[in-house]
Amino acid sequence: MAVLSTLAFVGPPTSGAHVDEQAAKRPPAIRFIQEPKRNRIRIVAPGYELALSNKNGSLLSLLSRPDHARLLAGQNGCLWAARADGVTDYVGGCTYTRTGPNRFSYRWDRKTTTLTLTYAGDPSAPHHATATVDLAAGRTFFDLKLTLENHWQHPLWSAILPADLFAPSASVQAGYAPNFLPGVRLGPGFFTGVHENVLTYPGRWGFADYLGLDLANTHLALYSVNPEPAPIHPIELGFVHGVAGSGCSGRTFCITHSFNTWIADGTTWTSPVVRLRVGETVDQTLADYRHDNGLDLYPSVADKLGGKFAQYAQAPLIKADVRKGLPPLAQWAADLRRLPSPAILHPVRFQPGAFDATDPDFLPPDPAVGTTEDLRSMIDAAHGRGLFVMPYLNVSWWNVDSPTVRDLLAKGNAAQFAALDNAGKPIVEPYHDFSGYVVSPHAPAVRDRVAALMNQWQTEAPADCYFFDQIGARAWVRDFNPAAPDPLSYGDGWLSLMAPYANRCLMVEDGWDRLARSFSAFHGGLLVVQRETADQDYLYGAGNWQPFPLAAFLLHDKVLFFQHDLSELTMTRDDETLAWNMAFGYMLSYSWELSPDDDTLASPWLDVVGSYQHAVGPYVAGQPLQGYTYITPDVTQTAFPNLNVVTNWGAVDPYITNGYGIAPKGFLARSSDGALVAGTFRGTFDGFTLSAGTHHLLVSQTPSAIVVHQPLGADTHLAVKLPPTWNATQAVTATEYGADGQSLGPVAGHVQSGHFVFDCAGPSASGFAPTYRLTAG
């Protein structure tokens, strides 16, 4: 028989006007029920029912309400666990009982709807730990918080909260993980095959402390609530379905959430709150994560970039690799006139020697490239063309042979600047043909060198933005450098080190949630990883995953998103990359190279990049993502406040919607005010037939004119819808303009069914495509 636990409240007499007698008779919204014959206790809330063991607090089940769908079927442990450094010992809730020397007890507080579970270690044992877990029950979520006192005679290396949760594999429709920007959606096959994606936050592999699931026709999300100014709590998180016979196999998979810790013997550690939400969709729980962790309070990217934000929104990235056939810096002026404006010019490999040979030392440039004065003159010339300049920098990995390292080692050992392992040894990493120190962001020598670098650029070659490699991509490490406040503070060190330069348009490789406070853009993620190493197929299994915009839901109004700044594989030179960027709200990127058989500035793809970024950028850059849905398994819809993007991920057939034939690996972007239609089309455009092949078309409209451009595609008849304010009896004047903006004369056409029909040319063999301007009368 179940026993309902209640706490009576006795207060002073009150008048009848202040007493709702009917309300007093209603059962509480959240009930605590003891079932001693079944050795369990239950918490029943409007959105869920949670059952725990009354012997050790182990989670037995989680059901959704009111449908009672099973979300969790137990756990691989008893609510919490911890592991010690250097030994195989394991401590957790399962080693405590109601009557043994390691004593378990619990207490329910009805007023706060909090269950306190106490695990008192045997003080006479040479190795013991005492823990308290507070379980605070809300209407549709519950929170777990662990306080752990270590007497294990070793530091505790990790704290698992909750202990691995069992979820039914057959009930999963999708899982969501923050692996590689912008995030990943895992299909059912991941949860039935042998797969694991337990990866580390913060870093490239985990940009948020969040996991989500669609299962049993409802939803479950797990994340930490840890807003600033609380320090980062690094964590290993993900899903596991192992080989037969392992703890996470067969009919269940595991949800893993393990804090990386360093709890010294004799000290006490308290976890952040770990929140489990039931019944909310992934976009809703991402909004919760954003709010609960204070990300919504970060300055917007528009605020960070200030009065020039509108230009940045229209500016593609143009990588300029000085070792790929480009002339010396002093001779760039003529080629800068060939770039779209605005654009972000990104010089790379200009430092002395081979790439990364001198990190963190970048000025003066290699003599073969030019002098610092040449660099400054180039920047001035770029500004004259309406271009922004962003040099490549790397301050988190220092080449062992760099001038800075040689100078510091002449004065002392590497502990002056390096991150140290728990044996006090510098952490050294190989990179191609080089070795370099992973530096400690807390070390005074590192902070001084970064300050000197930033001041040097501002004084000698003042750029508009600064790109920092590795900071957002680097794997988190424990840093035992004496300057670090604790071994877990590596990520916090980079946040505090870079914060003073937030007004200098900082951009970073990859990125994770807290970097969005100071940085203006994240570069990289899933697409480059898949094309370079196919890591996603290795982790998830081919066919078991899709990109999903978790990061965009969290941060699209806080940072700009770009593909990787260096990789040629994700520059926008194919339809799939273009569509990918449009679907996930990424800025466009391009590479300036010069070789006997490839002058990339002569390619029509440069026009594609400049034209689409100029037209679509203002509707997407810095705008919050409002929705991402599947129309079919191969067609998605992305919603921004004033733009809707439909993407056809299929490789064979067009997708027809409202008369538009969206090409395979293509997209259709339309503004809600009707001012913009852009995309890649095959077969039809607004119900009218196109010539064969794929057509890249942009149609933008103002009250007085319509501008049409086809940067890539064959010549075609094109029908452009006329504004309803244009009188149907009025003549339409069409004028053709060359790439230089000069008029090439009038264009013949006719009005048909409210559209102006004319012959629209694509790029010629000798130049870019023309632009057409339509006016009434």
Secondary structure as UniProt FT lines:
FT   STRAND          3..5
FT   HELIX           16..18
FT   HELIX           21..25
FT   STRAND          31..35
FT   HELIX           36..38
FT   STRAND          40..45
FT   TURN            46..47
FT   STRAND          48..53
FT   TURN            54..56
FT   STRAND          59..64
FT   TURN            65..67
FT   STRAND          70..72
FT   STRAND          81..84
FT   TURN            85..86
FT   STRAND          90..92
FT   HELIX           93..95
FT   STRAND          103..109
FT   TURN            110..113
FT   STRAND          114..120
FT   TURN            123..124
FT   STRAND          128..137
FT   STRAND          141..151
FT   STRAND          156..160
FT   STRAND          165..168
FT   HELIX           169..171
FT   STRAND          172..177
FT   TURN            181..182
FT   STRAND          184..186
FT   HELIX           188..191
FT   STRAND          195..196
FT   STRAND          199..201
FT   TURN            204..205
FT   STRAND          210..215
FT   TURN            216..217
FT   STRAND          218..225
FT   TURN            228..229
FT   STRAND          235..241
FT   TURN            244..245
FT   TURN            250..251
FT   STRAND          252..263
FT   TURN            265..266
FT   STRAND          268..270
FT   STRAND          273..278
FT   HELIX           282..292
FT   TURN            293..294
FT   HELIX           295..297
FT   HELIX           301..305
FT   HELIX           306..308
FT   HELIX           309..313
FT   STRAND          317..321
FT   TURN            322..325
FT   HELIX           329..331
FT   HELIX           333..336
FT   TURN            337..338
FT   STRAND          344..348
FT   TURN            355..356
FT   TURN            359..360
FT   TURN            367..369
FT   HELIX           372..384
FT   TURN            385..386
FT   STRAND          388..389
FT   STRAND          392..393
FT   STRAND          397..399
FT   TURN            400..401
FT   HELIX           403..409
FT   TURN            410..411
FT   HELIX           414..416
FT   TURN            422..423
FT   STRAND          428..431
FT   TURN            432..433
FT   STRAND          434..439
FT   TURN            441..442
FT   HELIX           444..460
FT   STRAND          466..468
FT   TURN            471..473
FT   TURN            482..483
FT   TURN            487..488
FT   HELIX           490..498
FT   HELIX           499..504
FT   STRAND          506..510
FT   HELIX           513..517
FT   STRAND          521..523
FT   HELIX           526..533
FT   HELIX           535..540
FT   TURN            542..543
FT   STRAND          545..547
FT   HELIX           550..555
FT   TURN            556..558
FT   STRAND          560..562
FT   HELIX           568..570
FT   HELIX           575..584
FT   STRAND          589..592
FT   STRAND          594..595
FT   TURN            596..597
FT   STRAND          598..599
FT   HELIX           600..602
FT   HELIX           604..620
FT   TURN            621..622
FT   STRAND          627..632
FT   TURN            633..634
FT   STRAND          635..640
FT   TURN            641..642
FT   STRAND          643..648
FT   STRAND          655..657
FT   TURN            658..659
FT   STRAND          660..662
FT   TURN            664..665
FT   STRAND          666..671
FT   TURN            672..673
FT   STRAND          676..681
FT   STRAND          684..685
FT   TURN            686..687
FT   STRAND          688..689
FT   STRAND          695..701
FT   STRAND          705..712
FT   STRAND          716..721
FT   TURN            724..725
FT   TURN            728..729
FT   STRAND          732..737
FT   TURN            739..740
FT   STRAND          743..746
FT   STRAND          749..752
FT   TURN            753..754
FT   STRAND          755..760
FT   TURN            765..766
FT   STRAND          771..776
//
